[in-house]
Amino acid sequence: MRRLAVLLSFGMGLLSLSQEIAWVRLVSFGHEGRPHAFAIVLVAFLLGIAAGALWGSRRCQGGRPLLPLVLRILVLAAVLDLSVPWQAPWLMAQDPEALTALMLVVGICAMVKGTLFPIIHHLGAQAQDEGIGRGVSRVYVANVLGSALGPVLTGFVLLDLLTVDQIFSVVSLGTAALAWVVWRHERPASGWWLPAGATLLGVASLAWPARSLETIAQMGGGTLRHMVQNKHGVVHVMAGATGGDITFGGNVYDGRISVDMHANLNRLDRAYLLAALHPRPARVLVIGLSTGAWTQALLGMPGVERVDVVELNPAYLDLVRRYPEVAHVLTDPRVQVHIDDGRRWLKRHASQQFDLVVMNTTFHWRAYVSLLLSREYMALVRDRLTPGGIFAFNTTSSLDAMLTASQVFPDVVRHANFAYASNRPMAKLPDALERLQACRVPGGPALAPDLFAPGALGEQLAHAPLERAADYVARSMPPGAPPAELITDLNLLTEYRHGRPPPLGALRDWLPPTPLQR
């Protein structure tokens, strides 16, 4: 009995926490990377475990046989795990009812497994060959070890090998395997069909997965072209209705696969403005490869000798290779791609200096994005710039990000939703028009001659006056709105104060107000 209790305790800790990692990935994707996704899962999960443990502790009273109950609970848990991917699309709808249902489903899945914790500890305490204290401590240590191993195994290994749906299936099969162990220990005359049925369902779910993330990705309409899931995240591509397939990272818009400046679907004018600001950008650093279109634009600027690209998710490299219009960036000898976190890479390469640092940042309301918009991060970038170097980044219309740059760099100007920050005063170059005309993409000029007609895009990039970021922030503040504030590593300002809130419905009346970003 002692060994069985230890095995069950280890297995339930491993499987429960593995499932929690899968839940976080699923909810984060469905809620577009908003910071509340982890909190939703954690609150529902802990409440479910607490409710299950309370019920399980009551079942330990009365002296009734517990192993038949454990067998039935394990089978129920296995079946519930299999149902999650099929329920996922409607659970991710952005309305209060779906959010309530989501938390209930997470809580019920956790509650069923949580029911077993007190029962297993009770079984461990009944071991005949050792005292109660030692028996309970062995079971507890086994559960801690399983709970620690689960997130490591799932987060660092399984997410690189399996889809989210498959991970739920593997958790279900693991739970069914524990049910077989319990059935074998008891060897009842009947009841074998319970673990057998759960096992067959688990195998079937691996063979015919629910494809939950694919379904969620297409809920807004459109045709899914590609999807890659790995431990770094989920990248998928939707067919572009007006040209240029659309890339999504974590189910959030991440650019179009297009370098056509007549259509300008990618707003690459924000990149080409750099050709009018810096006389010779020999060394360029790009934080985030995404579709490769921005790197392609920078490569075609006069004077560029080397481009270092830091990309966290290698899935983007596979994506770029599929599209001839941007695949050139991976074969150009001037390009060096580093698979790493951008901030970590900058810290590890303190001796590197760059003329341009370009970052087409994701939306300011996503989880952890303040680590790329904070005062500390911008100071790190500032120290990696050559004299006169420029840091260009996407504020995604966050006035806080624009203000933060203005407080870190001596000079910051604005174009569209981009900030251009430098350690020296910036101005349009006298030969800006000629430099823009010299920009190239494979097959010809980046900006066609008709784009330099009076009032056209190229002519505007060369001659339109620059606006200082501080002036833009001052004139953009709505009357009565809270003032823009400095983003730091510790205040998580963009994610929570101005983030996109969850669909709380009536519950919002009980919470303090969180005004949206201006």
C-alpha positions in Angstrom: 0.0 0.0 0.0 2.9 2.4 0.8 4.4 2.1 -2.6 1.0 2.5 -4.3 0.3 5.7 -2.3 3.8 7.1 -3.2 3.3 6.3 -6.9 -0.2 7.9 -7.0 1.0 10.9 -5.1 4.0 11.4 -7.5 1.8 10.8 -10.6 -1.0 13.1 -9.6 1.4 15.9 -8.8 3.2 15.4 -12.2 0.0 15.2 -14.2 -1.9 18.0 -12.4 0.9 20.6 -12.8 1.6 19.4 -16.4 -2.1 20.1 -17.2 -1.9 23.5 -15.6 1.0 24.4 -18.0 -1.2 23.3 -20.9 -4.1 25.3 -19.6 -2.0 28.5 -19.4 -0.9 28.0 -23.0 -4.5 27.4 -24.1 -6.0 30.4 -22.2 -3.1 32.7 -23.1 -3.7 31.9 -26.8 -7.4 32.3 -26.6 -7.1 35.6 -24.7 -4.5 37.0 -27.1 -1.6 37.0 -24.6 -3.3 39.3 -22.1 -1.6 39.2 -18.7 -4.8 38.1 -16.9 -4.6 34.6 -18.6 -2.2 33.1 -16.0 -4.2 34.6 -13.1 -7.5 33.1 -14.5 -5.9 29.6 -14.6 -4.2 29.9 -11.3 -7.2 31.1 -9.4 -9.6 28.5 -10.9 -7.0 25.8 -10.5 -6.3 26.5 -6.8 -9.9 26.8 -5.9 -10.6 23.5 -7.7 -7.9 21.7 -5.8 -9.1 23.2 -2.5 -12.7 22.1 -3.1 -11.6 18.6 -4.2 -9.4 18.2 -1.2 -12.2 19.2 1.1 -14.5 16.6 -0.5 -11.8 13.9 -0.5 -11.0 14.4 3.1 -14.7 13.7 4.0 -14.6 10.5 1.9 -11.7 9.2 4.1 -14.1 9.0 7.1 -16.3 6.0 7.8 -13.9 3.2 7.1 -15.1 2.4 3.6 -12.7 0.9 1.0 -11.0 3.8 -0.8 -9.2 2.1 -3.8 -12.5 1.5 -5.7 -13.3 5.2 -5.3 -9.7 6.1 -6.4 -10.2 4.0 -9.6 -13.4 5.8 -10.5 -12.0 9.2 -9.8 -8.9 8.5 -12.0 -11.1 7.4 -14.9 -13.3 10.5 -14.5 -10.3 12.7 -14.5 -8.9 11.1 -17.6 -12.2 11.6 -19.5 -12.4 15.2 -18.4 -8.9 15.9 -19.6 -9.8 14.6 -23.0 -12.8 16.8 -23.2 -10.9 20.1 -22.7 -9.6 20.6 -26.3 -13.1 20.0 -27.7 -14.6 22.6 -25.3 -11.8 25.1 -25.8 -13.1 27.2 -28.7 -16.4 28.2 -27.1 -14.7 28.7 -23.7 -12.4 31.3 -25.3 -15.2 33.6 -26.5 -14.7 37.2 -25.2 -17.8 37.5 -23.0 -18.5 37.1 -19.3 -20.5 33.9 -19.8 -17.6 32.2 -21.5 -15.1 33.4 -18.9 -17.3 32.0 -16.2 -17.6 28.6 -18.0 -13.8 28.6 -18.6 -13.0 29.0 -14.9 -15.6 26.4 -14.0 -14.0 23.9 -16.4 -10.5 24.6 -15.2 -11.7 24.3 -11.6 -13.6 21.0 -12.1 -10.6 19.4 -13.8 -8.4 20.5 -10.9 -11.1 19.5 -8.3 -11.4 15.9 -9.5 -7.6 15.4 -9.2 -7.5 17.4 -6.0 -10.0 14.9 -4.5 -7.3 12.3 -4.6 -4.7 14.2 -2.5 -6.2 13.6 1.0 -7.3 10.1 0.0 -3.8 9.2 -1.1 -2.3 10.6 2.1 -4.8 8.6 4.1 -3.7 5.5 2.3 0.0 6.3 2.9 -0.8 6.8 6.6 -2.4 3.3 6.8 0.9 1.5 5.7 1.6 -1.3 8.2 5.4 -1.3 8.0 6.0 2.3 9.3 4.6 5.1 11.4 1.9 7.5 10.3 4.3 10.5 10.3 6.9 8.7 8.1 4.2 7.4 5.8 2.6 10.8 5.2 5.9 12.5 4.7 6.9 10.0 2.0 3.6 10.6 0.2 4.0 14.4 0.5 7.6 14.4 -0.8 6.5 12.3 -3.7 3.8 14.8 -4.6 6.2 17.7 -4.3 8.7 16.0 -6.6 6.0 15.2 -9.2 4.6 18.8 -9.0 8.1 20.2 -9.6 8.9 17.8 -12.4 5.6 18.4 -14.3 6.0 22.0 -15.3 9.7 21.4 -16.2 8.9 18.4 -18.3 5.9 20.0 -20.0 7.2 23.5 -20.3 10.7 22.8 -21.6 10.2 19.4 -23.4 6.7 18.4 -24.3 5.6 21.8 -25.6 8.5 21.5 -28.1 7.3 18.0 -29.2 3.5 18.0 -28.9 0.6 20.4 -29.5 -1.6 21.6 -26.7 -4.3 19.1 -27.6 -1.7 16.2 -27.5 -0.5 17.3 -24.1 -4.0 17.1 -22.7 -4.2 13.6 -24.3 -0.9 12.5 -22.8 -2.1 13.8 -19.4 -5.3 11.8 -19.8 -3.3 8.6 -20.8 -1.1 9.1 -17.8 -4.1 9.3 -15.6 -5.5 6.2 -17.2 -2.2 4.4 -16.6 -2.6 5.2 -12.9 -6.1 3.8 -13.0 -4.7 0.5 -14.4 -2.2 0.4 -11.5 -5.0 0.8 -9.0 -7.1 -1.8 -10.8 -4.2 -4.3 -10.9 -3.5 -3.7 -7.2 -7.2 -4.5 -6.3 -7.7 -7.2 -9.0 -11.5 -7.0 -8.8 -13.6 -9.4 -10.8 -15.1 -6.5 -12.8 -14.3 -2.9 -13.4 -11.5 -3.4 -15.9 -13.5 -1.7 -18.6 -13.1 1.6 -16.8 -9.4 2.1 -17.3 -9.7 0.3 -20.7 -12.3 2.8 -21.9 -10.3 5.8 -20.8 -7.1 4.4 -22.5 -8.9 3.8 -25.7 -10.4 7.4 -25.7 -6.9 8.8 -25.0 -5.3 6.9 -27.9 -8.2 8.0 -30.2 -7.6 11.6 -29.2 -4.0 11.4 -30.2 -4.9 9.9 -33.5 -7.7 12.4 -34.2 -6.9 15.6 -32.2 -9.4 18.3 -31.7 -7.2 21.0 -33.3 -8.4 23.5 -30.7 -5.9 26.3 -31.4 -6.5 26.1 -35.1 -10.2 26.5 -34.5 -9.7 29.4 -32.2 -7.4 31.1 -34.7 -10.1 31.0 -37.3 -13.0 32.2 -35.1 -12.6 35.7 -36.4 -12.9 34.5 -40.0 -10.2 33.8 -42.6 -8.2 30.8 -43.8 -5.4 29.3 -41.7 -2.3 28.6 -43.8 0.3 27.5 -41.2 0.6 27.0 -37.5 3.7 26.1 -35.4 3.5 25.3 -31.7 6.6 25.1 -29.6 7.8 25.9 -26.1 8.4 29.6 -27.1 4.8 30.1 -28.2 2.4 29.6 -31.1 2.9 31.2 -34.5 0.3 31.0 -37.2 -0.4 32.6 -40.6 -3.8 33.6 -42.0 -4.5 34.2 -45.7 -4.6 37.9 -46.4 -7.8 39.0 -48.1 -6.1 42.1 -49.7 -2.7 40.6 -50.3 0.1 39.7 -48.0 -0.5 36.8 -45.6 -1.0 37.9 -42.0 1.2 36.6 -39.2 0.1 36.1 -35.6 2.3 35.4 -32.6 0.3 34.0 -29.7 -2.9 34.8 -31.6 -2.0 38.5 -31.9 -1.3 40.4 -35.1 2.4 40.3 -35.8 2.7 41.8 -39.3 2.1 41.0 -42.9 4.4 39.1 -45.3 4.7 42.0 -47.8 7.4 44.4 -49.0 5.2 46.1 -51.6 5.4 49.8 -50.8 2.5 50.7 -53.1 0.2 48.8 -50.9 2.3 49.4 -47.8 0.4 46.8 -45.9 3.2 46.5 -43.3 3.6 50.2 -42.8 7.3 49.8 -43.8 7.4 53.6 -44.3 8.3 53.5 -40.5 11.4 51.6 -41.4 12.4 53.5 -44.5 12.3 56.8 -42.5 15.6 55.6 -41.0 17.3 56.0 -44.4 16.4 59.7 -44.2 17.7 60.0 -40.6 21.0 58.1 -40.4 23.8 58.8 -43.0 25.5 55.4 -42.8 23.9 52.7 -40.7 26.6 50.1 -41.1 25.7 47.9 -38.0 22.0 47.2 -37.5 20.3 45.2 -34.7 16.8 43.9 -35.2 14.9 42.7 -32.1 12.3 40.3 -33.4 12.3 38.7 -36.9 8.6 38.3 -37.3 7.7 38.1 -41.0 11.2 39.2 -42.1 9.8 42.1 -44.0 11.4 44.7 -41.7 14.8 43.0 -41.9 14.4 42.9 -45.7 13.7 46.7 -45.7 16.7 47.5 -43.6 19.0 45.3 -45.7 18.2 47.4 -48.7 19.2 50.7 -47.2 22.5 52.4 -48.4 25.5 51.7 -46.2 24.2 48.6 -44.3 27.1 46.1 -43.8 25.7 43.7 -41.2 22.3 43.0 -39.6 22.1 41.0 -36.4 18.6 39.6 -35.8 17.6 38.4 -32.3 14.5 36.2 -32.4 13.2 34.2 -29.5 11.0 31.8 -31.4 12.7 29.7 -34.2 9.2 29.1 -35.7 9.5 32.5 -37.5 12.5 31.2 -39.4 10.5 28.3 -40.8 7.7 30.8 -41.7 10.1 33.2 -43.5 11.5 30.3 -45.6 8.1 29.6 -47.0 7.7 33.1 -48.7 10.1 34.1 -51.5 9.5 37.8 -51.0 11.2 37.7 -47.6 13.2 34.4 -47.7 16.2 36.3 -48.9 16.9 37.6 -45.4 18.0 34.2 -44.3 20.5 33.7 -47.1 22.0 37.2 -47.2 25.6 36.9 -46.0 25.2 40.1 -44.0 22.5 38.7 -41.8 23.3 36.8 -38.6 20.3 35.3 -36.8 20.5 34.7 -33.0 17.8 32.5 -31.3 17.7 34.2 -27.9 15.7 36.7 -25.8 16.5 40.2 -27.0 17.1 41.7 -23.6 19.3 38.8 -22.5 21.3 39.0 -25.8 22.0 42.7 -25.3 23.2 42.1 -21.8 25.5 39.3 -22.9 27.0 41.4 -25.7 28.0 44.5 -23.9 30.8 45.3 -26.3 28.6 45.4 -29.4 27.7 48.8 -30.8 25.0 49.5 -33.4 24.1 52.4 -35.6 20.4 51.3 -35.6 18.4 49.2 -33.2 15.0 48.4 -34.6 12.2 46.8 -32.7 8.7 46.4 -34.1 7.3 45.7 -30.7 4.2 43.8 -30.0 1.1 45.5 -28.5 1.8 47.3 -25.2 -1.1 45.5 -23.4 0.4 42.0 -23.8 1.9 40.1 -20.9 5.6 40.9 -20.2 5.9 43.6 -22.9 6.9 46.2 -20.4 10.3 44.4 -20.3 10.8 45.8 -23.8 9.3 49.2 -23.1 10.7 50.1 -19.7 13.2 52.7 -18.7 15.7 50.1 -17.8 15.5 48.3 -21.1 15.7 51.6 -23.1 18.8 52.5 -21.1 20.3 49.2 -22.0 19.7 49.9 -25.7 21.0 53.5 -25.4 24.3 52.1 -24.1 24.6 49.8 -27.2 24.2 52.7 -29.7 27.1 54.3 -31.5 27.3 58.2 -31.3 24.4 59.3 -33.4 22.8 55.9 -33.4 19.0 55.6 -33.5 16.7 53.3 -31.6 13.4 52.9 -33.5 10.6 51.0 -31.9 6.8 50.6 -32.1 5.0 52.2 -29.2 1.7 50.7 -30.5 0.2 54.2 -29.7 1.2 54.0 -26.0 1.8 57.5 -24.7 3.6 56.0 -21.7 6.1 54.3 -24.1 6.7 57.6 -25.9 7.1 59.5 -22.6 9.5 56.8 -21.3 11.7 57.1 -24.4 11.8 60.9 -24.0 13.1 60.6 -20.4 15.8 58.1 -21.4 17.2 59.6 -24.6 18.2 63.3 -25.3 16.2 63.4 -28.5 13.1 61.5 -29.5 10.9 62.1 -32.6 7.7 60.4 -33.8 6.4 59.0 -37.1 3.0 57.3 -37.0 3.1 55.0 -33.9 6.9 54.7 -34.0 9.4 56.5 -31.7 12.9 57.3 -33.0 15.3 57.9 -30.1 19.0 59.0 -30.3 21.8 60.2 -28.1 22.2 63.2 -30.5 19.8 65.6 -32.1 18.1 64.2 -35.2 17.1 65.9 -38.5 16.3 64.8 -42.0 19.5 64.4 -44.1 20.1 66.9 -46.9 20.3 63.9 -49.3 17.3 62.1 -47.8 15.5 61.9 -51.1 18.4 60.3 -52.9 19.0 57.9 -50.1 15.4 56.7 -50.2 15.6 56.3 -53.9 18.6 54.1 -53.4 16.8 51.7 -51.1 16.5 48.3 -52.7 14.6 45.0 -52.4 15.4 41.8 -54.4 14.3 42.6 -57.9 14.4 46.4 -57.9 13.9 49.6 -55.9 12.1 49.5 -52.6 10.1 52.6 -53.5 9.1 53.0 -57.1 9.7 56.4 -58.9 6.0 57.3 -58.7 6.2 57.3 -54.9 8.5 60.3 -55.1 5.9 62.6 -56.8 4.9 65.7 -54.8 2.9 64.6 -51.8 3.6 60.9 -52.4 5.0 58.6 -49.7 8.7 58.9 -50.6 8.6 62.6 -50.9 6.9 62.9 -47.5 9.5 60.6 -45.9 12.3 62.8 -47.3 10.8 66.3 -46.5 8.0 66.1 -44.0 8.9 67.8 -40.7 9.6 65.7 -37.6 7.6 66.0 -34.5 9.2 65.8 -31.1 7.8 63.0 -28.9 7.3 65.2 -25.9 5.2 67.6 -28.0 3.1 64.7 -29.3 2.5 63.4 -25.8 1.5 66.8 -24.6 -1.0 67.5 -27.4 -2.4 63.9 -27.4 -3.6 63.8 -23.8 -7.4 63.8 -23.7 -8.9 66.4 -21.2 -9.2 64.9 -17.8 -7.3 61.8 -18.6 -4.6 60.5 -16.3 -1.1 61.8 -17.4 1.3 59.6 -19.2 3.7 57.8 -16.8 7.2 56.3 -16.8 7.3 52.6 -17.6 9.7 50.6 -15.3 10.6 47.0 -14.9 8.6 47.0 -11.6 5.3 48.8 -12.3 4.0 46.7 -15.2 2.3 49.9 -16.3 1.3 49.1 -19.9 0.0 45.6 -19.1 -2.3 46.4 -16.2 -3.1 50.1 -15.9 -3.7 50.5 -19.6 -4.1 46.9 -20.6 -7.1 45.1 -22.2 -9.2 43.8 -19.3 -10.8 40.4 -19.2 -14.6 40.2 -19.9 -15.7 40.3 -16.3 -19.2 41.5 -16.8 -21.0 42.3 -13.5 -17.9 41.4 -11.5 -16.2 44.6 -12.9 -18.4 46.7 -10.6 -16.6 45.1 -7.6 -13.2 46.0 -8.9 -11.3 49.3 -9.0 -11.4 51.0 -12.4 -8.5 50.4 -14.9 -8.7 53.0 -17.6 -7.7 51.9 -21.1 -4.7 53.4 -22.8 -5.4 56.7 -24.4 
